[in-house]
């Protein structure tokens, strides 16, 4: 096999490079199923003369007729170098760069806008066996039928994966989202760099979340598009339970795009493409909604190669858990279960009536310890949870291997419902934990009904802010009465805190309390 040298200038040894790359293309045609190529699905190499892209990768150019959508080989002009000039009127320029060893499934990344601008991520993907694709796009060449034809050309004629990974910078990010929300089942992931967007994208981005399409945004902290589009997409996506990660470069504006070290970006794309579907939880039944749950904590670290600090958050940088929402026959309301990566011995769980936010430090820590977090059903047409419905959910989960004694949790006014079920089922509870509890409700008054809990020796822990207006009239009153009944209770005070934030600054002691109580029961 001839030795292919890298070409770092557009005019050096062009004839030799084209000859070598033509040889490589013929070699791929001769054996596309060999172990060295690692190709396991039909793959059709490309016609036409090859030029050289960064680091010696074979590049094939095409033009598409905007009317007929016919795609034909094109000989790039020498003065274009690694770039691609504007297309002639009525045409789109198209480019494919081929890896030296295409990997299984023929994964590929798709860039719309700004070909060859900050290409380091795509070069790294090529090294990992990805193909790289581009179709010319600009303010006047927006996604349309031509993008449909380009996708069909690659996925149907050349055997590429049906789910490309998108790389979009600025307007290219907007275009990537425009195509993706119209084809939510045909997207592996999106890496968007200081992305633009529009009202239609913001209205439809939830479609990608429902298909579990991972997103990664890289933005400058003073880029004017950060708050206008990137943060808006992030907030919407998280509310839909979608996976979105963000890297914010401190002090940077709209430029420069990308990262000097593209490893985190290529890792995100490769992991997203390679992710395998796991079997759905049996307790969720056949009809459920699956989404993701993860911390939104900001991590601030120095990136010496980037010359700045970067704020990172999202599932690319923290544990990400499956969240199932489902209904049970005869139960009014939805059951939500967040499952740990690996369930702890005896499958311990937390039973609570209130929504679990992504800042729930205790629940996140318990998930890391192998606990399931279960939100019981609350009907639309009632003042609160119904005990018989919660009984049905309890029995259903225990039949599926969950511990017979969950830990009860409730924050603020939700603590009333947690206490109500515990008081009615003291033999089915391992402990009770509450954050700044409001212990009065329309129907339940736990302060007057603590005897069954004390008799069953159920330990109680409340974490309260020292400035919470509910502290003295609720947590302190319950503490006094429970001790008088011989119950075990502790009120931990967060100095200087009010009613919010609910979660303790350090969840360690709470996690120790819950895990110890669950194990002893």
C-alpha positions as CSV (number, residue, x, y, z in Angstrom):
1,X,0.0,0.0,0.0
2,X,1.4,3.4,-0.9
3,X,2.1,5.9,1.9
4,X,-0.3,8.8,2.0
5,X,1.3,12.0,3.4
6,X,-0.8,14.7,4.9
7,X,-1.4,17.8,2.8
8,X,-1.1,21.1,4.6
9,X,-1.4,23.4,1.6
10,X,-3.9,23.4,-1.2
11,X,-1.3,23.4,-4.0
12,X,1.3,20.8,-2.8
13,X,1.5,17.5,-4.7
14,X,-2.1,17.6,-5.7
15,X,-1.7,15.1,-8.5
16,X,0.1,12.6,-6.3
17,X,-2.6,13.0,-3.6
18,X,-5.5,12.5,-6.0
19,X,-3.8,9.3,-7.3
20,X,-3.4,7.9,-3.8
21,X,-7.0,8.7,-2.8
22,X,-8.4,7.2,-5.9
23,X,-6.5,4.0,-5.0
24,X,-8.0,4.2,-1.5
25,X,-11.5,4.5,-3.0
26,X,-10.9,1.5,-5.2
27,X,-9.7,-0.4,-2.2
28,X,-12.9,0.3,-0.4
29,X,-14.9,-0.8,-3.5
30,X,-12.9,-4.0,-3.6
31,X,-13.7,-5.1,0.0
32,X,-16.2,-3.1,2.1
33,X,-16.8,-6.0,4.6
34,X,-13.3,-6.7,5.7
35,X,-12.3,-6.6,9.3
36,X,-9.9,-3.7,8.7
37,X,-12.8,-1.5,7.4
38,X,-15.2,-2.7,10.1
39,X,-18.2,-2.2,7.8
40,X,-21.2,-4.4,8.5
41,X,-23.9,-2.8,6.4
42,X,-23.9,-2.3,2.6
43,X,-21.7,0.7,1.8
44,X,-21.3,2.2,-1.6
45,X,-18.1,4.3,-2.1
46,X,-18.2,7.5,-4.0
47,X,-17.5,8.2,-7.7
48,X,-15.4,11.0,-9.0
49,X,-11.9,12.3,-8.4
50,X,-10.8,12.7,-4.8
51,X,-8.9,15.6,-3.4
52,X,-7.3,15.8,0.1
53,X,-8.8,17.3,3.2
54,X,-7.1,17.9,6.5
55,X,-4.6,15.2,7.6
56,X,-4.8,13.3,4.3
57,X,-8.5,12.3,4.3
58,X,-10.2,11.7,1.0
59,X,-12.7,14.4,-0.1
60,X,-15.3,14.1,-2.8
61,X,-17.2,17.1,-4.2
62,X,-20.6,17.2,-5.8
63,X,-23.1,19.7,-7.1
64,X,-26.8,19.4,-6.8
65,X,-29.3,21.0,-9.3
66,X,-31.8,22.8,-7.2
67,X,-34.7,22.0,-9.6
68,X,-34.0,18.4,-10.5
69,X,-32.1,17.6,-7.3
70,X,-29.7,15.6,-9.4
71,X,-26.3,15.1,-7.7
72,X,-23.2,14.8,-9.8
73,X,-19.5,14.8,-9.2
74,X,-17.7,18.1,-9.2
75,X,-14.1,19.1,-9.5
76,X,-13.3,21.6,-6.8
77,X,-11.2,24.6,-7.9
78,X,-7.6,24.6,-6.7
79,X,-7.8,28.0,-5.1
80,X,-10.5,26.8,-2.7
81,X,-8.0,24.9,-0.6
82,X,-9.8,22.9,2.1
83,X,-12.8,25.2,1.8
84,X,-15.7,25.3,-0.7
85,X,-16.6,28.3,-2.8
86,X,-20.1,29.6,-3.3
87,X,-22.3,27.5,-5.6
88,X,-23.4,28.7,-8.9
89,X,-27.0,30.1,-9.2
90,X,-29.5,27.3,-9.1
91,X,-27.0,24.8,-7.5
92,X,-25.9,23.6,-4.1
93,X,-22.3,22.5,-3.3
94,X,-22.0,19.2,-1.5
95,X,-18.9,17.7,0.1
96,X,-18.1,14.2,1.6
97,X,-14.9,13.4,3.5
98,X,-14.1,9.7,3.9
99,X,-12.4,8.2,6.9
100,X,-9.5,5.9,6.3
101,X,-11.3,3.1,8.1
102,X,-15.1,3.5,8.0
103,X,-16.6,2.1,11.2
104,X,-19.6,-0.1,11.7
105,X,-23.0,1.4,10.9
106,X,-21.4,4.2,8.8
107,X,-21.9,7.1,11.3
108,X,-21.6,10.6,9.9
109,X,-21.7,14.2,10.9
110,X,-23.6,16.8,8.9
111,X,-22.6,20.4,8.9
112,X,-24.8,23.1,7.4
113,X,-23.0,26.5,7.0
114,X,-19.4,27.6,7.2
115,X,-17.6,24.6,5.7
116,X,-14.0,24.2,7.0
117,X,-14.5,26.8,9.8
118,X,-12.9,25.4,13.0
119,X,-13.0,21.8,11.6
120,X,-11.0,20.2,14.4
121,X,-14.0,18.2,15.7
122,X,-14.7,16.8,12.3
123,X,-11.1,15.9,11.8
124,X,-11.2,14.0,15.1
125,X,-14.4,12.2,14.0
126,X,-12.7,11.1,10.8
127,X,-10.0,9.6,12.9
128,X,-12.7,7.7,14.7
129,X,-14.2,6.3,11.5
130,X,-17.0,8.8,10.9
131,X,-17.8,10.3,7.4
132,X,-18.2,14.1,7.2
133,X,-20.9,15.6,5.1
134,X,-21.8,19.2,4.0
135,X,-24.3,20.9,1.8
136,X,-23.9,24.6,1.1
137,X,-26.1,26.8,3.3
138,X,-26.4,30.5,3.9
139,X,-29.0,33.2,4.6
140,X,-30.5,32.5,1.2
141,X,-29.8,28.7,1.1
142,X,-31.9,27.4,4.0
143,X,-32.9,23.8,4.6
144,X,-35.4,22.6,2.1
145,X,-35.9,19.9,-0.6
146,X,-32.2,20.0,-1.3
147,X,-31.4,18.8,2.2
148,X,-33.9,16.0,1.8
149,X,-32.2,14.9,-1.4
150,X,-28.8,15.1,0.2
151,X,-29.9,13.0,3.1
152,X,-31.5,10.4,0.7
153,X,-28.3,10.3,-1.4
154,X,-26.2,9.4,1.6
155,X,-28.5,7.3,3.7
156,X,-30.3,5.4,0.9
157,X,-27.8,5.2,-1.9
158,X,-24.5,5.1,0.0
159,X,-25.6,3.1,3.1
160,X,-24.9,5.9,5.7
161,X,-26.6,5.7,9.1
162,X,-30.2,6.8,9.1
163,X,-29.3,9.1,12.0
164,X,-26.6,11.7,11.3
165,X,-24.9,13.8,14.0
166,X,-25.2,17.5,13.4
167,X,-22.4,20.0,13.8
168,X,-23.8,23.6,13.6
169,X,-22.1,26.9,14.3
170,X,-24.1,30.1,14.7
171,X,-26.6,30.1,11.8
172,X,-25.5,26.5,11.1
173,X,-26.9,25.6,14.5
174,X,-30.2,27.2,13.6
175,X,-30.3,25.2,10.3
176,X,-29.4,22.0,12.1
177,X,-32.3,22.5,14.5
178,X,-34.6,23.4,11.6
179,X,-33.9,20.1,9.8
180,X,-33.9,18.1,13.1
181,X,-37.3,19.3,14.4
182,X,-38.8,18.4,11.0
183,X,-37.1,14.9,11.2
184,X,-36.9,14.1,14.9
185,X,-36.6,10.3,14.2
186,X,-33.6,10.9,11.9
187,X,-31.1,12.6,14.2
188,X,-28.4,11.0,16.4
189,X,-27.4,14.2,18.3
190,X,-26.7,17.9,17.8
191,X,-23.5,19.7,18.7
192,X,-24.5,23.4,18.3
193,X,-21.9,26.2,18.8
194,X,-23.2,29.6,19.8
195,X,-26.4,28.5,17.9
196,X,-29.0,30.7,16.4
197,X,-32.6,29.6,16.4
198,X,-36.1,30.9,15.5
199,X,-39.7,30.7,16.9
200,X,-40.4,27.5,15.0
201,X,-37.4,25.7,16.5
202,X,-38.3,26.9,20.0
203,X,-41.9,25.7,19.5
204,X,-40.9,22.2,18.2
205,X,-37.6,21.4,20.0
206,X,-39.6,19.2,22.5
207,X,-40.0,16.7,19.6
208,X,-36.3,16.0,19.9
209,X,-36.6,15.5,23.6
210,X,-39.4,13.0,23.2
211,X,-37.0,11.0,20.9
212,X,-34.2,11.3,23.4
213,X,-31.9,13.2,21.1
214,X,-28.8,14.4,23.1
215,X,-27.8,18.0,22.6
216,X,-24.5,19.8,23.4
217,X,-24.1,23.6,23.3
218,X,-20.7,25.3,23.4
219,X,-21.1,29.1,23.9
220,X,-19.3,32.2,24.9
221,X,-20.4,33.7,28.2
222,X,-20.8,37.1,26.5
223,X,-22.2,35.9,23.2
224,X,-25.4,37.8,22.5
225,X,-27.1,34.6,21.3
226,X,-26.5,32.8,24.6
227,X,-29.5,34.1,26.5
228,X,-31.6,34.7,23.4
229,X,-31.4,31.1,22.0
230,X,-29.1,28.7,23.7
231,X,-30.4,29.2,27.2
232,X,-34.0,29.2,25.9
233,X,-33.5,25.9,24.2
234,X,-31.8,24.5,27.3
235,X,-34.6,25.5,29.6
236,X,-37.3,24.1,27.2
237,X,-35.4,20.9,26.7
238,X,-34.9,20.2,30.3
239,X,-38.6,20.8,31.0
240,X,-39.4,18.1,28.5
241,X,-37.0,15.7,30.1
242,X,-34.5,15.9,27.3
243,X,-30.7,15.5,27.6
244,X,-28.9,18.8,27.0
245,X,-25.4,19.6,28.1
246,X,-23.7,23.0,28.0
247,X,-20.2,24.3,28.0
248,X,-19.9,28.1,28.5
249,X,-16.5,29.7,27.9
250,X,-15.9,32.4,30.4
251,X,-15.3,35.8,28.8
252,X,-15.7,34.6,25.2
253,X,-18.1,36.2,22.7
254,X,-19.6,34.7,19.5
255,X,-16.1,33.8,18.3
256,X,-14.0,31.8,18.3
257,X,-16.2,28.8,17.8
258,X,-15.5,25.2,18.9
259,X,-12.7,24.1,21.3
260,X,-9.0,23.9,20.5
261,X,-9.0,20.4,21.9
262,X,-12.1,18.8,20.2
263,X,-12.0,15.7,22.4
264,X,-15.0,16.5,24.5
265,X,-17.1,17.3,21.4
266,X,-16.0,14.2,19.5
267,X,-16.6,12.1,22.6
268,X,-20.2,13.5,22.9
269,X,-20.9,12.7,19.3
270,X,-19.4,9.3,19.4
271,X,-21.1,8.3,22.6
272,X,-24.5,9.6,21.3
273,X,-24.2,7.6,18.1
274,X,-23.0,4.5,19.9
275,X,-25.6,4.5,22.7
276,X,-27.6,1.3,22.9
277,X,-31.2,1.1,23.9
278,X,-31.9,-0.6,27.2
279,X,-34.9,-2.7,28.0
280,X,-37.7,-0.7,29.5
281,X,-38.5,-1.2,33.2
282,X,-41.1,-3.9,33.6
283,X,-42.9,-2.0,36.4
284,X,-43.8,0.7,33.8
285,X,-45.9,-1.6,31.8
286,X,-46.5,-1.3,28.1
287,X,-47.6,2.4,27.9
288,X,-45.2,4.8,29.5
289,X,-43.3,8.0,28.8
290,X,-39.5,7.8,29.2
291,X,-37.4,10.9,29.9
292,X,-34.1,11.8,31.6
293,X,-33.3,13.2,35.0
294,X,-30.0,14.7,35.9
295,X,-28.4,17.5,38.0
296,X,-28.2,21.0,36.7
297,X,-25.3,21.8,39.0
298,X,-22.7,24.1,37.4
299,X,-19.1,22.8,37.3
300,X,-16.4,25.4,36.8
301,X,-13.0,24.2,35.7
302,X,-9.9,25.6,34.0
303,X,-9.3,24.3,30.5
304,X,-5.6,25.3,29.9
305,X,-5.7,24.4,26.2
306,X,-8.6,26.8,25.7
307,X,-7.0,29.6,27.7
308,X,-10.0,30.1,29.9
309,X,-12.4,28.6,32.5
310,X,-15.5,26.7,31.3
311,X,-18.8,26.2,33.1
312,X,-20.1,22.8,32.3
313,X,-23.5,21.3,33.2
314,X,-25.8,18.6,32.0
315,X,-25.8,14.8,31.5
316,X,-22.5,14.8,29.6
317,X,-20.8,15.9,32.9
318,X,-22.9,14.2,35.6
319,X,-25.0,11.0,36.1
320,X,-28.1,10.8,34.0
321,X,-31.0,8.6,35.1
322,X,-34.1,7.2,33.3
323,X,-37.4,8.6,34.4
324,X,-40.6,6.7,33.7
325,X,-44.1,8.1,33.9
326,X,-47.0,5.7,33.7
327,X,-50.5,4.9,34.9
328,X,-52.1,1.9,36.7
329,X,-55.6,0.6,36.1
330,X,-58.0,2.0,38.6
331,X,-55.6,4.7,39.8
332,X,-56.3,8.4,39.0
333,X,-53.1,10.2,38.3
334,X,-49.6,9.5,37.0
335,X,-46.8,7.5,38.7
336,X,-43.3,8.7,38.1
337,X,-40.2,6.6,38.9
338,X,-36.6,7.7,38.6
339,X,-34.4,4.7,38.5
340,X,-30.7,4.5,39.6
341,X,-28.0,3.2,37.4
342,X,-27.8,0.1,39.6
343,X,-30.4,-0.7,42.2
344,X,-29.0,-1.2,45.7
345,X,-29.6,-4.5,47.5
346,X,-33.2,-5.0,48.5
347,X,-34.2,-2.3,46.0
348,X,-34.8,0.6,48.5
349,X,-36.9,3.5,47.3
350,X,-38.3,6.9,48.3
351,X,-42.1,7.5,48.2
352,X,-43.1,11.1,47.8
353,X,-46.0,13.2,46.5
354,X,-44.2,16.2,45.0
355,X,-42.3,16.7,41.7
356,X,-38.6,16.1,41.9
357,X,-36.6,19.0,40.6
358,X,-33.2,18.8,39.1
359,X,-31.8,20.7,42.1
360,X,-33.0,18.0,44.5
361,X,-29.7,17.3,46.1
362,X,-30.9,14.6,48.5
363,X,-32.7,12.7,45.8
364,X,-29.8,12.9,43.4
365,X,-27.5,11.6,46.2
366,X,-29.9,8.7,46.9
367,X,-30.0,7.8,43.3
368,X,-26.3,7.6,43.3
369,X,-26.6,5.2,46.3
370,X,-29.0,2.9,44.3
371,X,-32.4,4.2,45.5
372,X,-35.4,4.5,43.2
373,X,-37.3,7.8,43.6
374,X,-41.1,7.4,43.2
375,X,-43.6,10.2,43.0
376,X,-47.1,8.9,43.8
377,X,-50.2,9.8,41.9
378,X,-52.1,13.0,42.6
379,X,-55.5,13.2,40.8
380,X,-56.6,16.3,38.9
381,X,-60.0,16.4,40.6
382,X,-59.1,16.1,44.2
383,X,-57.4,18.2,46.9
384,X,-54.5,15.8,47.3
385,X,-53.4,12.2,46.9
386,X,-55.8,9.3,47.6
387,X,-54.6,6.7,50.1
388,X,-56.2,3.8,48.1
389,X,-54.3,4.9,45.0
390,X,-51.1,5.1,46.8
391,X,-51.8,1.6,48.3
392,X,-52.2,0.3,44.7
393,X,-48.9,1.8,43.6
394,X,-47.1,0.4,46.7
395,X,-48.4,-3.1,46.0
396,X,-47.5,-2.9,42.3
397,X,-43.9,-1.8,43.0
398,X,-43.4,-4.4,45.8
399,X,-44.6,-7.1,43.4
400,X,-41.8,-5.9,41.1
401,X,-39.2,-6.4,43.7
402,X,-39.2,-3.0,45.4
403,X,-38.5,-3.0,49.2
404,X,-41.5,-3.4,51.4
405,X,-40.6,-0.4,53.4
406,X,-39.9,2.8,51.4
407,X,-38.6,6.0,52.9
408,X,-41.2,8.8,52.9
409,X,-40.3,12.2,51.7
410,X,-42.2,15.5,51.3
411,X,-41.1,19.1,51.0
412,X,-43.0,22.1,52.2
413,X,-46.8,21.4,52.0
414,X,-46.2,18.1,50.3
415,X,-45.0,16.7,53.7
416,X,-48.6,16.4,54.7
417,X,-49.3,13.8,52.1
418,X,-46.2,11.8,53.0
419,X,-47.2,11.8,56.6
420,X,-50.7,10.8,55.8
421,X,-49.7,7.6,54.0
422,X,-47.1,6.8,56.7
423,X,-49.6,7.3,59.5
424,X,-52.1,4.9,57.7
425,X,-49.3,2.4,56.9
426,X,-46.7,2.6,59.8
427,X,-45.7,-1.0,59.2
428,X,-44.7,-0.2,55.6
429,X,-42.4,2.7,56.2
430,X,-38.7,2.8,57.0
431,X,-38.4,6.5,57.8
432,X,-39.7,10.0,57.1
433,X,-37.6,12.9,55.8
434,X,-39.0,16.4,55.2
435,X,-37.6,19.7,54.1
436,X,-39.1,22.9,55.6
437,X,-42.4,21.0,56.2
438,X,-45.9,22.7,56.3
439,X,-47.8,20.2,58.4
440,X,-51.4,21.2,57.9
441,X,-53.8,20.4,55.1
442,X,-57.4,20.4,54.1
443,X,-58.0,16.8,55.3
444,X,-54.9,15.6,57.0
445,X,-53.4,16.9,60.3
446,X,-50.3,14.8,61.0
447,X,-49.5,16.9,64.2
448,X,-52.6,15.3,65.8
449,X,-52.0,11.7,64.6
450,X,-48.4,10.7,65.4
451,X,-49.1,7.8,67.8
452,X,-48.9,5.1,65.2
453,X,-45.6,6.3,63.9
454,X,-44.0,6.5,67.3
455,X,-45.3,3.1,68.3
456,X,-43.8,1.6,65.1
457,X,-40.5,3.4,65.9
458,X,-40.3,5.3,62.6
459,X,-37.3,7.7,62.7
460,X,-38.0,11.2,61.4
461,X,-35.6,13.9,60.1
462,X,-36.4,17.4,59.1
463,X,-34.0,19.9,57.5
464,X,-35.2,23.5,58.0
465,X,-33.9,26.9,57.3
466,X,-33.3,29.0,60.5
467,X,-35.2,31.8,58.9
468,X,-38.0,29.6,57.5
469,X,-41.4,31.1,58.8
470,X,-42.7,27.6,59.1
471,X,-40.0,26.4,61.5
472,X,-41.5,27.1,64.9
473,X,-45.1,26.4,64.2
474,X,-44.5,23.2,62.3
475,X,-41.2,21.3,62.6
476,X,-40.6,22.4,66.1
477,X,-44.1,21.5,67.2
478,X,-43.9,18.1,65.6
479,X,-40.5,17.6,67.2
480,X,-41.8,18.2,70.7
481,X,-44.9,16.0,70.3
482,X,-43.1,13.2,68.7
483,X,-40.5,13.1,71.5
484,X,-43.3,13.1,74.1
485,X,-44.6,10.0,72.4
486,X,-41.2,8.3,72.6
487,X,-40.4,8.8,68.9
488,X,-37.0,9.3,67.3
489,X,-36.8,12.7,65.6
490,X,-34.1,15.2,64.7
491,X,-34.5,18.7,63.2
492,X,-31.4,19.9,61.4
493,X,-31.1,23.6,61.0
494,X,-29.5,25.4,58.0
495,X,-28.2,28.6,59.4
496,X,-29.2,31.7,57.6
497,X,-31.5,29.9,55.1
498,X,-35.2,30.7,54.6
499,X,-37.9,28.5,53.1
500,X,-35.8,28.2,50.0
501,X,-33.6,26.5,48.9
502,X,-35.3,23.4,50.1
503,X,-32.3,21.0,49.8
504,X,-29.6,21.1,52.4
505,X,-26.3,22.5,51.5
506,X,-24.7,19.1,52.2
507,X,-27.0,16.1,51.8
508,X,-24.6,13.6,53.3
509,X,-26.2,13.4,56.7
510,X,-29.7,13.0,55.2
511,X,-28.5,10.3,52.9
512,X,-26.8,8.5,55.8
513,X,-30.1,8.7,57.7
514,X,-32.2,7.3,54.9
515,X,-29.8,4.5,53.9
516,X,-29.3,3.5,57.6
517,X,-33.0,3.5,58.3
518,X,-33.9,1.6,55.1
519,X,-31.3,-1.0,55.9
520,X,-32.4,-1.5,59.5
521,X,-36.0,-2.0,58.4
